[in-house]
Amino acid sequence: MVHENDLLDGAARVLAGDHSASMAHIAAGIGTSRATLSRRYATREALLKAVAVRAIEVVDGCLTPADLPADADGAAFDAALEQLVTDLLPAAHLYGFTSRDATVLADPGFRAGVERQDQRALAFLEFGQRLGRLRSDLPAYWIWYSLWGLLDAAAEGVRDGHLAPRQIGRLVLTSFLGGTRP
């Protein structure tokens, strides 16, 4: 029996590679039957919304390192930033799908969750800019979007077989820090 979170993560991976995947294609991609998938989610829309809820939950957890105290120093920020990037790597497929799907984006609850997450991340990145640990000539939104772009590229590289899962952490972190450090 497929665990619920594994099923939703698998569905997100399939959908990240093919946004129009049918329920049958999604089921095959996660190694279960269409009947099993349909018993849990009566419609494709219900599955998409469940994946979106899962994405919000996972990314919320990944943002925990960003909740630094106001008196944190540069070293604490650097450690939290590295932890944030590392924690977000396994969530890239979830975000990659849900950030582009029209059904998901039309849901006000999901949009509110993404906005809340963006505000947490932006406060963290702006704190890093004030500490002089991130470039202040770049908008914080650009830094945040850049990180997700790198995470999405890493997930796609792994999905397409061009990158090894063990190497993407170093690649993302090196590329991200190389572009955002002063």
C-alpha positions, 0 to 999 in steps of 0.5 A: 500500500502506498503511503499518502505522502509518497503518493502525493509526492509521486504524483507531483513528480509525474505532473512536474514532468507532464502538467497534462498527465491523466489519472492513468498516467499519474497512477502508472508513474507512481507505481499504482493502479488507476483504480487505487488512485481514483479511490483516494481521489475521485477526480484529477482536480481533487488530486491536484488540490491534495498535492497543493496542500502537501506542497504548502505543508512541506515548504512550510517545514522547509522554511523553519531555518528562516525564522531567525531571531532579530539578533542573529549574526552573519554566521547564523544567517549563513547556516540558516541559508544553507539549511534552507536551500538543502531542505528545499531540494526535495520539495522542488518537484512539489513547488515546480508543479503547484506553482504552474498549475492553473487549477491550483493557482486559482484556489484562494487557500493555496494562493494565501499559503504561497503568499505567506511563505513568500513573506517569510522567505522575503523577510529572511532574505532582507535580513540577510541583505541588512547583515551584508550577507546577500547582495543589496542591489538585487530585490529580495523577490529576485533572490527568492525566485532565483532560488526556486529557478535553480531548484526547479532546474535541479529537479528537471535535471534529475528527472531527465537523467542528466544530474545525479540526485547527490550532486544537485545540492552542491550545484544549487548552493554554489550557483545560488550563493555565487549569484547572491553574495556581495 
